[in-house]
Amino acid sequence: MACTTNVTNGTLEQNEINAYIDRATKKYGVEPQHIDINVCGEDVELHYDFGPTGFQRIRRITGYLVGTLERFNNAKRSEEHDRVKHSMS
């Protein structure tokens, strides 16, 4: 995916813009969809847009906050299977 950029209050060379994209990718682990770069003299303000993020449901199961049961070992899976599940009537 290509990151779009918007530079205001000045101009930047493409290699410097690419360095900001690489910095964001390394820092946040994902390439941004868009970067707003505001040039303030020798400094720059960076505003990243990574797009929508996924939502993971977290539940309390057997005293642990978990999203899924994937990382449970056999004993913890058995405990979860044997617990009393309450329902709303």
PyMOL Python script that loads the backbone (N, CA, C, O; Angstrom):
from pymol import cmd

cmd.read_pdbstr("""\
ATOM      1  N   MET A   1       0.850  -1.168   0.000  1.00  0.00           N
ATOM      2  CA  MET A   1       0.000   0.000   0.000  1.00  0.00           C
ATOM      3  C   MET A   1       0.896   1.231   0.000  1.00  0.00           C
ATOM      4  O   MET A   1       1.912   1.266   0.694  1.00  0.00           O
ATOM      5  N   ALA A   2       0.527   2.212  -0.758  1.00  0.00           N
ATOM      6  CA  ALA A   2       1.313   3.437  -0.839  1.00  0.00           C
ATOM      7  C   ALA A   2       0.769   4.461   0.152  1.00  0.00           C
ATOM      8  O   ALA A   2      -0.440   4.668   0.259  1.00  0.00           O
ATOM      9  N   CYS A   3       1.680   5.087   0.864  1.00  0.00           N
ATOM     10  CA  CYS A   3       1.318   6.109   1.837  1.00  0.00           C
ATOM     11  C   CYS A   3       1.251   7.458   1.121  1.00  0.00           C
ATOM     12  O   CYS A   3       2.194   7.850   0.435  1.00  0.00           O
ATOM     13  N   THR A   4       0.137   8.161   1.284  1.00  0.00           N
ATOM     14  CA  THR A   4       0.023   9.498   0.720  1.00  0.00           C
ATOM     15  C   THR A   4       0.490  10.509   1.751  1.00  0.00           C
ATOM     16  O   THR A   4       0.366  10.283   2.955  1.00  0.00           O
ATOM     17  N   THR A   5       1.026  11.623   1.278  1.00  0.00           N
ATOM     18  CA  THR A   5       1.526  12.648   2.186  1.00  0.00           C
ATOM     19  C   THR A   5       0.996  14.012   1.789  1.00  0.00           C
ATOM     20  O   THR A   5       0.688  14.264   0.624  1.00  0.00           O
ATOM     21  N   ASN A   6       0.894  14.891   2.783  1.00  0.00           N
ATOM     22  CA  ASN A   6       0.495  16.277   2.572  1.00  0.00           C
ATOM     23  C   ASN A   6       1.464  17.144   3.365  1.00  0.00           C
ATOM     24  O   ASN A   6       1.484  17.089   4.595  1.00  0.00           O
ATOM     25  N   VAL A   7       2.274  17.951   2.666  1.00  0.00           N
ATOM     26  CA  VAL A   7       3.261  18.816   3.307  1.00  0.00           C
ATOM     27  C   VAL A   7       2.733  20.237   3.284  1.00  0.00           C
ATOM     28  O   VAL A   7       2.377  20.750   2.223  1.00  0.00           O
ATOM     29  N   THR A   8       2.677  20.890   4.467  1.00  0.00           N
ATOM     30  CA  THR A   8       2.216  22.274   4.556  1.00  0.00           C
ATOM     31  C   THR A   8       3.312  23.148   5.159  1.00  0.00           C
ATOM     32  O   THR A   8       4.169  22.671   5.903  1.00  0.00           O
ATOM     33  N   ASN A   9       3.266  24.424   4.826  1.00  0.00           N
ATOM     34  CA  ASN A   9       4.187  25.458   5.340  1.00  0.00           C
ATOM     35  C   ASN A   9       5.634  25.227   4.929  1.00  0.00           C
ATOM     36  O   ASN A   9       6.544  25.640   5.648  1.00  0.00           O
ATOM     37  N   GLY A  10       5.868  24.588   3.811  1.00  0.00           N
ATOM     38  CA  GLY A  10       7.239  24.373   3.354  1.00  0.00           C
ATOM     39  C   GLY A  10       7.304  23.248   2.355  1.00  0.00           C
ATOM     40  O   GLY A  10       6.284  22.728   1.902  1.00  0.00           O
ATOM     41  N   THR A  11       8.534  22.880   2.020  1.00  0.00           N
ATOM     42  CA  THR A  11       8.754  21.773   1.094  1.00  0.00           C
ATOM     43  C   THR A  11       9.770  20.817   1.700  1.00  0.00           C
ATOM     44  O   THR A  11      10.631  21.215   2.484  1.00  0.00           O
ATOM     45  N   LEU A  12       9.653  19.558   1.324  1.00  0.00           N
ATOM     46  CA  LEU A  12      10.577  18.529   1.773  1.00  0.00           C
ATOM     47  C   LEU A  12      10.995  17.693   0.569  1.00  0.00           C
ATOM     48  O   LEU A  12      10.236  17.525  -0.386  1.00  0.00           O
ATOM     49  N   GLU A  13      12.211  17.177   0.635  1.00  0.00           N
ATOM     50  CA  GLU A  13      12.662  16.271  -0.413  1.00  0.00           C
ATOM     51  C   GLU A  13      12.007  14.911  -0.208  1.00  0.00           C
ATOM     52  O   GLU A  13      11.637  14.554   0.910  1.00  0.00           O
ATOM     53  N   GLN A  14      11.867  14.162  -1.283  1.00  0.00           N
ATOM     54  CA  GLN A  14      11.182  12.869  -1.229  1.00  0.00           C
ATOM     55  C   GLN A  14      11.891  11.891  -0.296  1.00  0.00           C
ATOM     56  O   GLN A  14      11.234  11.094   0.375  1.00  0.00           O
ATOM     57  N   ASN A  15      13.237  11.942  -0.245  1.00  0.00           N
ATOM     58  CA  ASN A  15      13.948  11.007   0.643  1.00  0.00           C
ATOM     59  C   ASN A  15      13.650  11.302   2.110  1.00  0.00           C
ATOM     60  O   ASN A  15      13.641  10.377   2.923  1.00  0.00           O
ATOM     61  N   GLU A  16      13.404  12.565   2.477  1.00  0.00           N
ATOM     62  CA  GLU A  16      13.038  12.899   3.852  1.00  0.00           C
ATOM     63  C   GLU A  16      11.614  12.420   4.161  1.00  0.00           C
ATOM     64  O   GLU A  16      11.348  11.934   5.261  1.00  0.00           O
ATOM     65  N   ILE A  17      10.709  12.554   3.202  1.00  0.00           N
ATOM     66  CA  ILE A  17       9.344  12.060   3.372  1.00  0.00           C
ATOM     67  C   ILE A  17       9.363  10.545   3.544  1.00  0.00           C
ATOM     68  O   ILE A  17       8.658  10.003   4.394  1.00  0.00           O
ATOM     69  N   ASN A  18      10.182   9.860   2.727  1.00  0.00           N
ATOM     70  CA  ASN A  18      10.305   8.402   2.850  1.00  0.00           C
ATOM     71  C   ASN A  18      10.860   8.003   4.208  1.00  0.00           C
ATOM     72  O   ASN A  18      10.475   6.973   4.761  1.00  0.00           O
ATOM     73  N   ALA A  19      11.777   8.826   4.755  1.00  0.00           N
ATOM     74  CA  ALA A  19      12.334   8.548   6.084  1.00  0.00           C
ATOM     75  C   ALA A  19      11.248   8.640   7.157  1.00  0.00           C
ATOM     76  O   ALA A  19      11.248   7.847   8.098  1.00  0.00           O
ATOM     77  N   TYR A  20      10.320   9.598   7.029  1.00  0.00           N
ATOM     78  CA  TYR A  20       9.214   9.712   7.983  1.00  0.00           C
ATOM     79  C   TYR A  20       8.263   8.520   7.875  1.00  0.00           C
ATOM     80  O   TYR A  20       7.738   8.049   8.884  1.00  0.00           O
ATOM     81  N   ILE A  21       8.042   8.036   6.656  1.00  0.00           N
ATOM     82  CA  ILE A  21       7.195   6.856   6.462  1.00  0.00           C
ATOM     83  C   ILE A  21       7.859   5.635   7.088  1.00  0.00           C
ATOM     84  O   ILE A  21       7.202   4.848   7.769  1.00  0.00           O
ATOM     85  N   ASP A  22       9.171   5.477   6.857  1.00  0.00           N
ATOM     86  CA  ASP A  22       9.910   4.354   7.450  1.00  0.00           C
ATOM     87  C   ASP A  22       9.907   4.427   8.970  1.00  0.00           C
ATOM     88  O   ASP A  22       9.773   3.403   9.640  1.00  0.00           O
ATOM     89  N   ARG A  23      10.054   5.631   9.522  1.00  0.00           N
ATOM     90  CA  ARG A  23      10.045   5.831  10.979  1.00  0.00           C
ATOM     91  C   ARG A  23       8.713   5.383  11.570  1.00  0.00           C
ATOM     92  O   ARG A  23       8.682   4.686  12.585  1.00  0.00           O
ATOM     93  N   ALA A  24       7.609   5.785  10.933  1.00  0.00           N
ATOM     94  CA  ALA A  24       6.280   5.407  11.427  1.00  0.00           C
ATOM     95  C   ALA A  24       6.078   3.902  11.335  1.00  0.00           C
ATOM     96  O   ALA A  24       5.511   3.290  12.240  1.00  0.00           O
ATOM     97  N   THR A  25       6.540   3.307  10.245  1.00  0.00           N
ATOM     98  CA  THR A  25       6.376   1.866  10.053  1.00  0.00           C
ATOM     99  C   THR A  25       7.144   1.089  11.114  1.00  0.00           C
ATOM    100  O   THR A  25       6.635   0.106  11.652  1.00  0.00           O
ATOM    101  N   LYS A  26       8.370   1.524  11.419  1.00  0.00           N
ATOM    102  CA  LYS A  26       9.171   0.845  12.440  1.00  0.00           C
ATOM    103  C   LYS A  26       8.604   1.071  13.839  1.00  0.00           C
ATOM    104  O   LYS A  26       8.584   0.153  14.658  1.00  0.00           O
ATOM    105  N   LYS A  27       8.145   2.290  14.112  1.00  0.00           N
ATOM    106  CA  LYS A  27       7.665   2.622  15.453  1.00  0.00           C
ATOM    107  C   LYS A  27       6.332   1.951  15.775  1.00  0.00           C
ATOM    108  O   LYS A  27       6.139   1.467  16.890  1.00  0.00           O
ATOM    109  N   TYR A  28       5.408   1.918  14.806  1.00  0.00           N
ATOM    110  CA  TYR A  28       4.059   1.419  15.061  1.00  0.00           C
ATOM    111  C   TYR A  28       3.796   0.037  14.470  1.00  0.00           C
ATOM    112  O   TYR A  28       2.746  -0.551  14.730  1.00  0.00           O
ATOM    113  N   GLY A  29       4.728  -0.491  13.683  1.00  0.00           N
ATOM    114  CA  GLY A  29       4.586  -1.833  13.150  1.00  0.00           C
ATOM    115  C   GLY A  29       3.676  -1.955  11.949  1.00  0.00           C
ATOM    116  O   GLY A  29       3.423  -3.068  11.487  1.00  0.00           O
ATOM    117  N   VAL A  30       3.179  -0.857  11.433  1.00  0.00           N
ATOM    118  CA  VAL A  30       2.319  -0.860  10.253  1.00  0.00           C
ATOM    119  C   VAL A  30       2.546   0.441   9.489  1.00  0.00           C
ATOM    120  O   VAL A  30       2.752   1.498  10.087  1.00  0.00           O
ATOM    121  N   GLU A  31       2.507   0.350   8.170  1.00  0.00           N
ATOM    122  CA  GLU A  31       2.701   1.553   7.358  1.00  0.00           C
ATOM    123  C   GLU A  31       1.450   2.418   7.406  1.00  0.00           C
ATOM    124  O   GLU A  31       0.344   1.907   7.228  1.00  0.00           O
ATOM    125  N   PRO A  32       1.602   3.721   7.642  1.00  0.00           N
ATOM    126  CA  PRO A  32       0.416   4.589   7.672  1.00  0.00           C
ATOM    127  C   PRO A  32      -0.194   4.732   6.281  1.00  0.00           C
ATOM    128  O   PRO A  32       0.498   4.603   5.271  1.00  0.00           O
ATOM    129  N   GLN A  33      -1.491   4.999   6.244  1.00  0.00           N
ATOM    130  CA  GLN A  33      -2.161   5.254   4.974  1.00  0.00           C
ATOM    131  C   GLN A  33      -1.882   6.671   4.496  1.00  0.00           C
ATOM    132  O   GLN A  33      -1.779   6.922   3.295  1.00  0.00           O
ATOM    133  N   HIS A  34      -1.759   7.609   5.457  1.00  0.00           N
ATOM    134  CA  HIS A  34      -1.559   9.015   5.110  1.00  0.00           C
ATOM    135  C   HIS A  34      -0.751   9.698   6.214  1.00  0.00           C
ATOM    136  O   HIS A  34      -0.907   9.379   7.392  1.00  0.00           O
ATOM    137  N   ILE A  35       0.109  10.637   5.827  1.00  0.00           N
ATOM    138  CA  ILE A  35       0.853  11.450   6.792  1.00  0.00           C
ATOM    139  C   ILE A  35       0.675  12.914   6.431  1.00  0.00           C
ATOM    140  O   ILE A  35       0.900  13.311   5.287  1.00  0.00           O
ATOM    141  N   ASP A  36       0.269  13.720   7.413  1.00  0.00           N
ATOM    142  CA  ASP A  36       0.265  15.175   7.279  1.00  0.00           C
ATOM    143  C   ASP A  36       1.549  15.677   7.915  1.00  0.00           C
ATOM    144  O   ASP A  36       1.816  15.398   9.084  1.00  0.00           O
ATOM    145  N   ILE A  37       2.346  16.418   7.151  1.00  0.00           N
ATOM    146  CA  ILE A  37       3.615  16.957   7.639  1.00  0.00           C
ATOM    147  C   ILE A  37       3.516  18.470   7.621  1.00  0.00           C
ATOM    148  O   ILE A  37       3.353  19.074   6.561  1.00  0.00           O
ATOM    149  N   ASN A  38       3.613  19.082   8.794  1.00  0.00           N
ATOM    150  CA  ASN A  38       3.572  20.531   8.926  1.00  0.00           C
ATOM    151  C   ASN A  38       4.982  21.009   9.256  1.00  0.00           C
ATOM    152  O   ASN A  38       5.518  20.692  10.317  1.00  0.00           O
ATOM    153  N   VAL A  39       5.580  21.774   8.344  1.00  0.00           N
ATOM    154  CA  VAL A  39       6.938  22.270   8.523  1.00  0.00           C
ATOM    155  C   VAL A  39       6.884  23.544   9.364  1.00  0.00           C
ATOM    156  O   VAL A  39       6.195  24.503   9.016  1.00  0.00           O
ATOM    157  N   CYS A  40       7.628  23.538  10.486  1.00  0.00           N
ATOM    158  CA  CYS A  40       7.682  24.685  11.404  1.00  0.00           C
ATOM    159  C   CYS A  40       9.149  25.103  11.542  1.00  0.00           C
ATOM    160  O   CYS A  40       9.791  24.775  12.540  1.00  0.00           O
ATOM    161  N   GLY A  41       9.674  25.812  10.569  1.00  0.00           N
ATOM    162  CA  GLY A  41      11.088  26.190  10.602  1.00  0.00           C
ATOM    163  C   GLY A  41      11.957  24.965  10.428  1.00  0.00           C
ATOM    164  O   GLY A  41      11.896  24.297   9.396  1.00  0.00           O
ATOM    165  N   GLU A  42      12.774  24.663  11.440  1.00  0.00           N
ATOM    166  CA  GLU A  42      13.650  23.487  11.410  1.00  0.00           C
ATOM    167  C   GLU A  42      12.948  22.222  11.899  1.00  0.00           C
ATOM    168  O   GLU A  42      13.465  21.118  11.728  1.00  0.00           O
ATOM    169  N   ASP A  43      11.777  22.380  12.505  1.00  0.00           N
ATOM    170  CA  ASP A  43      11.029  21.247  13.059  1.00  0.00           C
ATOM    171  C   ASP A  43       9.877  20.863  12.143  1.00  0.00           C
ATOM    172  O   ASP A  43       9.486  21.628  11.261  1.00  0.00           O
ATOM    173  N   VAL A  44       9.348  19.687  12.360  1.00  0.00           N
ATOM    174  CA  VAL A  44       8.150  19.242  11.639  1.00  0.00           C
ATOM    175  C   VAL A  44       7.174  18.619  12.624  1.00  0.00           C
ATOM    176  O   VAL A  44       7.578  18.000  13.608  1.00  0.00           O
ATOM    177  N   GLU A  45       5.894  18.788  12.352  1.00  0.00           N
ATOM    178  CA  GLU A  45       4.842  18.096  13.098  1.00  0.00           C
ATOM    179  C   GLU A  45       4.312  16.990  12.213  1.00  0.00           C
ATOM    180  O   GLU A  45       3.986  17.228  11.050  1.00  0.00           O
ATOM    181  N   LEU A  46       4.223  15.792  12.744  1.00  0.00           N
ATOM    182  CA  LEU A  46       3.760  14.639  11.989  1.00  0.00           C
ATOM    183  C   LEU A  46       2.424  14.167  12.539  1.00  0.00           C
ATOM    184  O   LEU A  46       2.271  13.990  13.747  1.00  0.00           O
ATOM    185  N   HIS A  47       1.467  13.965  11.659  1.00  0.00           N
ATOM    186  CA  HIS A  47       0.166  13.426  12.034  1.00  0.00           C
ATOM    187  C   HIS A  47      -0.088  12.215  11.143  1.00  0.00           C
ATOM    188  O   HIS A  47      -0.206  12.344   9.924  1.00  0.00           O
ATOM    189  N   TYR A  48      -0.173  11.035  11.762  1.00  0.00           N
ATOM    190  CA  TYR A  48      -0.329   9.781  11.030  1.00  0.00           C
ATOM    191  C   TYR A  48      -1.794   9.362  10.990  1.00  0.00           C
ATOM    192  O   TYR A  48      -2.540   9.574  11.946  1.00  0.00           O
ATOM    193  N   ASP A  49      -2.191   8.767   9.873  1.00  0.00           N
ATOM    194  CA  ASP A  49      -3.506   8.138   9.749  1.00  0.00           C
ATOM    195  C   ASP A  49      -3.269   6.695   9.333  1.00  0.00           C
ATOM    196  O   ASP A  49      -2.814   6.426   8.222  1.00  0.00           O
ATOM    197  N   PHE A  50      -3.583   5.765  10.238  1.00  0.00           N
ATOM    198  CA  PHE A  50      -3.372   4.351   9.971  1.00  0.00           C
ATOM    199  C   PHE A  50      -4.635   3.666   9.468  1.00  0.00           C
ATOM    200  O   PHE A  50      -4.616   2.463   9.204  1.00  0.00           O
ATOM    201  N   GLY A  51      -5.713   4.391   9.332  1.00  0.00           N
ATOM    202  CA  GLY A  51      -6.966   3.798   8.875  1.00  0.00           C
ATOM    203  C   GLY A  51      -7.679   3.112  10.020  1.00  0.00           C
ATOM    204  O   GLY A  51      -7.250   3.199  11.171  1.00  0.00           O
ATOM    205  N   PRO A  52      -8.765   2.430   9.706  1.00  0.00           N
ATOM    206  CA  PRO A  52      -9.531   1.759  10.761  1.00  0.00           C
ATOM    207  C   PRO A  52      -8.765   0.583  11.353  1.00  0.00           C
ATOM    208  O   PRO A  52      -8.038  -0.124  10.654  1.00  0.00           O
ATOM    209  N   THR A  53      -8.940   0.391  12.640  1.00  0.00           N
ATOM    210  CA  THR A  53      -8.302  -0.734  13.314  1.00  0.00           C
ATOM    211  C   THR A  53      -9.362  -1.741  13.730  1.00  0.00           C
ATOM    212  O   THR A  53     -10.509  -1.383  13.997  1.00  0.00           O
ATOM    213  N   GLY A  54      -8.968  -2.986  13.779  1.00  0.00           N
ATOM    214  CA  GLY A  54      -9.902  -4.039  14.169  1.00  0.00           C
ATOM    215  C   GLY A  54     -10.227  -3.980  15.654  1.00  0.00           C
ATOM    216  O   GLY A  54      -9.431  -3.484  16.451  1.00  0.00           O
ATOM    217  N   PHE A  55     -11.376  -4.477  16.015  1.00  0.00           N
ATOM    218  CA  PHE A  55     -11.816  -4.490  17.408  1.00  0.00           C
ATOM    219  C   PHE A  55     -11.827  -5.933  17.889  1.00  0.00           C
ATOM    220  O   PHE A  55     -12.400  -6.808  17.241  1.00  0.00           O
ATOM    221  N   GLN A  56     -11.201  -6.171  19.013  1.00  0.00           N
ATOM    222  CA  GLN A  56     -11.174  -7.516  19.580  1.00  0.00           C
ATOM    223  C   GLN A  56     -11.924  -7.503  20.900  1.00  0.00           C
ATOM    224  O   GLN A  56     -11.626  -6.701  21.785  1.00  0.00           O
ATOM    225  N   ARG A  57     -12.887  -8.383  21.028  1.00  0.00           N
ATOM    226  CA  ARG A  57     -13.673  -8.491  22.253  1.00  0.00           C
ATOM    227  C   ARG A  57     -12.816  -9.122  23.340  1.00  0.00           C
ATOM    228  O   ARG A  57     -12.132 -10.118  23.104  1.00  0.00           O
ATOM    229  N   ILE A  58     -12.856  -8.536  24.533  1.00  0.00           N
ATOM    230  CA  ILE A  58     -12.123  -9.084  25.671  1.00  0.00           C
ATOM    231  C   ILE A  58     -13.136  -9.501  26.726  1.00  0.00           C
ATOM    232  O   ILE A  58     -14.052  -8.751  27.064  1.00  0.00           O
ATOM    233  N   ARG A  59     -12.950 -10.717  27.242  1.00  0.00           N
ATOM    234  CA  ARG A  59     -13.853 -11.257  28.263  1.00  0.00           C
ATOM    235  C   ARG A  59     -13.032 -11.706  29.463  1.00  0.00           C
ATOM    236  O   ARG A  59     -11.838 -11.984  29.351  1.00  0.00           O
ATOM    237  N   ARG A  60     -13.694 -11.770  30.608  1.00  0.00           N
ATOM    238  CA  ARG A  60     -13.052 -12.334  31.788  1.00  0.00           C
ATOM    239  C   ARG A  60     -13.496 -13.785  31.892  1.00  0.00           C
ATOM    240  O   ARG A  60     -14.669 -14.082  32.117  1.00  0.00           O
ATOM    241  N   ILE A  61     -12.525 -14.683  31.723  1.00  0.00           N
ATOM    242  CA  ILE A  61     -12.808 -16.118  31.794  1.00  0.00           C
ATOM    243  C   ILE A  61     -11.871 -16.726  32.826  1.00  0.00           C
ATOM    244  O   ILE A  61     -10.653 -16.589  32.720  1.00  0.00           O
ATOM    245  N   THR A  62     -12.421 -17.380  33.797  1.00  0.00           N
ATOM    246  CA  THR A  62     -11.690 -18.039  34.889  1.00  0.00           C
ATOM    247  C   THR A  62     -10.652 -17.111  35.515  1.00  0.00           C
ATOM    248  O   THR A  62      -9.548 -17.533  35.859  1.00  0.00           O
ATOM    249  N   GLY A  63     -11.030 -15.833  35.656  1.00  0.00           N
ATOM    250  CA  GLY A  63     -10.158 -14.882  36.334  1.00  0.00           C
ATOM    251  C   GLY A  63      -9.149 -14.196  35.440  1.00  0.00           C
ATOM    252  O   GLY A  63      -8.335 -13.414  35.932  1.00  0.00           O
ATOM    253  N   TYR A  64      -9.171 -14.460  34.141  1.00  0.00           N
ATOM    254  CA  TYR A  64      -8.213 -13.852  33.214  1.00  0.00           C
ATOM    255  C   TYR A  64      -8.958 -13.037  32.171  1.00  0.00           C
ATOM    256  O   TYR A  64     -10.034 -13.432  31.723  1.00  0.00           O
ATOM    257  N   LEU A  65      -8.388 -11.898  31.782  1.00  0.00           N
ATOM    258  CA  LEU A  65      -8.928 -11.131  30.670  1.00  0.00           C
ATOM    259  C   LEU A  65      -8.322 -11.688  29.393  1.00  0.00           C
ATOM    260  O   LEU A  65      -7.106 -11.648  29.204  1.00  0.00           O
ATOM    261  N   VAL A  66      -9.173 -12.207  28.519  1.00  0.00           N
ATOM    262  CA  VAL A  66      -8.686 -12.836  27.291  1.00  0.00           C
ATOM    263  C   VAL A  66      -9.556 -12.420  26.113  1.00  0.00           C
ATOM    264  O   VAL A  66     -10.728 -12.079  26.270  1.00  0.00           O
ATOM    265  N   GLY A  67      -8.953 -12.458  24.935  1.00  0.00           N
ATOM    266  CA  GLY A  67      -9.703 -12.243  23.707  1.00  0.00           C
ATOM    267  C   GLY A  67     -10.129 -13.560  23.104  1.00  0.00           C
ATOM    268  O   GLY A  67     -11.255 -13.698  22.627  1.00  0.00           O
ATOM    269  N   THR A  68      -9.232 -14.528  23.125  1.00  0.00           N
ATOM    270  CA  THR A  68      -9.531 -15.865  22.607  1.00  0.00           C
ATOM    271  C   THR A  68      -8.955 -16.891  23.570  1.00  0.00           C
ATOM    272  O   THR A  68      -8.204 -16.548  24.484  1.00  0.00           O
ATOM    273  N   LEU A  69      -9.310 -18.141  23.360  1.00  0.00           N
ATOM    274  CA  LEU A  69      -8.819 -19.215  24.217  1.00  0.00           C
ATOM    275  C   LEU A  69      -7.597 -19.912  23.618  1.00  0.00           C
ATOM    276  O   LEU A  69      -7.164 -20.942  24.134  1.00  0.00           O
ATOM    277  N   GLU A  70      -7.040 -19.369  22.542  1.00  0.00           N
ATOM    278  CA  GLU A  70      -5.934 -20.007  21.826  1.00  0.00           C
ATOM    279  C   GLU A  70      -4.730 -20.299  22.721  1.00  0.00           C
ATOM    280  O   GLU A  70      -4.105 -21.351  22.586  1.00  0.00           O
ATOM    281  N   ARG A  71      -4.401 -19.392  23.625  1.00  0.00           N
ATOM    282  CA  ARG A  71      -3.174 -19.536  24.407  1.00  0.00           C
ATOM    283  C   ARG A  71      -3.368 -20.318  25.701  1.00  0.00           C
ATOM    284  O   ARG A  71      -2.422 -20.496  26.468  1.00  0.00           O
ATOM    285  N   PHE A  72      -4.592 -20.785  25.948  1.00  0.00           N
ATOM    286  CA  PHE A  72      -4.834 -21.576  27.148  1.00  0.00           C
ATOM    287  C   PHE A  72      -4.221 -22.966  26.990  1.00  0.00           C
ATOM    288  O   PHE A  72      -4.285 -23.562  25.914  1.00  0.00           O
ATOM    289  N   ASN A  73      -3.628 -23.475  28.068  1.00  0.00           N
ATOM    290  CA  ASN A  73      -3.137 -24.858  28.030  1.00  0.00           C
ATOM    291  C   ASN A  73      -4.317 -25.799  28.295  1.00  0.00           C
ATOM    292  O   ASN A  73      -5.439 -25.345  28.521  1.00  0.00           O
ATOM    293  N   ASN A  74      -4.059 -27.103  28.267  1.00  0.00           N
ATOM    294  CA  ASN A  74      -5.143 -28.079  28.415  1.00  0.00           C
ATOM    295  C   ASN A  74      -5.881 -27.948  29.739  1.00  0.00           C
ATOM    296  O   ASN A  74      -7.103 -28.092  29.774  1.00  0.00           O
ATOM    297  N   ALA A  75      -5.173 -27.682  30.824  1.00  0.00           N
ATOM    298  CA  ALA A  75      -5.817 -27.552  32.138  1.00  0.00           C
ATOM    299  C   ALA A  75      -6.746 -26.344  32.166  1.00  0.00           C
ATOM    300  O   ALA A  75      -7.859 -26.433  32.684  1.00  0.00           O
ATOM    301  N   LYS A  76      -6.304 -25.218  31.616  1.00  0.00           N
ATOM    302  CA  LYS A  76      -7.121 -24.007  31.623  1.00  0.00           C
ATOM    303  C   LYS A  76      -8.319 -24.170  30.668  1.00  0.00           C
ATOM    304  O   LYS A  76      -9.404 -23.658  30.941  1.00  0.00           O
ATOM    305  N   ARG A  77      -8.117 -24.883  29.553  1.00  0.00           N
ATOM    306  CA  ARG A  77      -9.239 -25.155  28.645  1.00  0.00           C
ATOM    307  C   ARG A  77     -10.279 -26.047  29.330  1.00  0.00           C
ATOM    308  O   ARG A  77     -11.482 -25.840  29.170  1.00  0.00           O
ATOM    309  N   SER A  78      -9.814 -27.029  30.086  1.00  0.00           N
ATOM    310  CA  SER A  78     -10.722 -27.899  30.815  1.00  0.00           C
ATOM    311  C   SER A  78     -11.486 -27.108  31.872  1.00  0.00           C
ATOM    312  O   SER A  78     -12.688 -27.303  32.049  1.00  0.00           O
ATOM    313  N   GLU A  79     -10.796 -26.223  32.569  1.00  0.00           N
ATOM    314  CA  GLU A  79     -11.449 -25.376  33.574  1.00  0.00           C
ATOM    315  C   GLU A  79     -12.528 -24.509  32.921  1.00  0.00           C
ATOM    316  O   GLU A  79     -13.616 -24.346  33.474  1.00  0.00           O
ATOM    317  N   GLU A  80     -12.230 -23.963  31.765  1.00  0.00           N
ATOM    318  CA  GLU A  80     -13.212 -23.136  31.058  1.00  0.00           C
ATOM    319  C   GLU A  80     -14.397 -23.978  30.606  1.00  0.00           C
ATOM    320  O   GLU A  80     -15.539 -23.523  30.666  1.00  0.00           O
ATOM    321  N   HIS A  81     -14.136 -25.203  30.155  1.00  0.00           N
ATOM    322  CA  HIS A  81     -15.201 -26.093  29.673  1.00  0.00           C
ATOM    323  C   HIS A  81     -16.124 -26.520  30.815  1.00  0.00           C
ATOM    324  O   HIS A  81     -17.330 -26.665  30.611  1.00  0.00           O
ATOM    325  N   ASP A  82     -15.566 -26.724  32.024  1.00  0.00           N
ATOM    326  CA  ASP A  82     -16.335 -27.213  33.161  1.00  0.00           C
ATOM    327  C   ASP A  82     -17.045 -26.134  33.950  1.00  0.00           C
ATOM    328  O   ASP A  82     -17.861 -26.450  34.816  1.00  0.00           O
ATOM    329  N   ARG A  83     -16.765 -24.889  33.683  1.00  0.00           N
ATOM    330  CA  ARG A  83     -17.354 -23.824  34.511  1.00  0.00           C
ATOM    331  C   ARG A  83     -18.850 -23.695  34.243  1.00  0.00           C
ATOM    332  O   ARG A  83     -19.337 -24.088  33.183  1.00  0.00           O
ATOM    333  N   VAL A  84     -19.565 -23.145  35.206  1.00  0.00           N
ATOM    334  CA  VAL A  84     -21.004 -22.936  35.075  1.00  0.00           C
ATOM    335  C   VAL A  84     -21.228 -21.672  34.277  1.00  0.00           C
ATOM    336  O   VAL A  84     -20.770 -20.593  34.653  1.00  0.00           O
ATOM    337  N   LYS A  85     -21.937 -21.816  33.173  1.00  0.00           N
ATOM    338  CA  LYS A  85     -22.220 -20.667  32.326  1.00  0.00           C
ATOM    339  C   LYS A  85     -23.612 -20.163  32.668  1.00  0.00           C
ATOM    340  O   LYS A  85     -24.582 -20.919  32.605  1.00  0.00           O
ATOM    341  N   HIS A  86     -23.713 -18.907  33.024  1.00  0.00           N
ATOM    342  CA  HIS A  86     -24.981 -18.307  33.384  1.00  0.00           C
ATOM    343  C   HIS A  86     -25.604 -17.672  32.150  1.00  0.00           C
ATOM    344  O   HIS A  86     -24.899 -17.135  31.295  1.00  0.00           O
ATOM    345  N   SER A  87     -26.908 -17.735  32.063  1.00  0.00           N
ATOM    346  CA  SER A  87     -27.593 -17.092  30.937  1.00  0.00           C
ATOM    347  C   SER A  87     -28.640 -16.134  31.489  1.00  0.00           C
ATOM    348  O   SER A  87     -29.098 -16.261  32.625  1.00  0.00           O
ATOM    349  N   MET A  88     -28.993 -15.197  30.665  1.00  0.00           N
ATOM    350  CA  MET A  88     -30.016 -14.219  31.063  1.00  0.00           C
ATOM    351  C   MET A  88     -31.347 -14.698  30.505  1.00  0.00           C
ATOM    352  O   MET A  88     -31.456 -15.002  29.318  1.00  0.00           O
ATOM    353  N   SER A  89     -32.357 -14.763  31.365  1.00  0.00           N
ATOM    354  CA  SER A  89     -33.678 -15.241  30.925  1.00  0.00           C
ATOM    355  C   SER A  89     -34.571 -14.082  30.608  1.00  0.00           C
ATOM    356  O   SER A  89     -35.723 -14.279  30.221  1.00  0.00           O
TER     357      SER A  89
END
""", "prot")
cmd.dss("prot")
cmd.show_as("cartoon", "prot")
cmd.util.cbc("prot")
cmd.orient("prot")
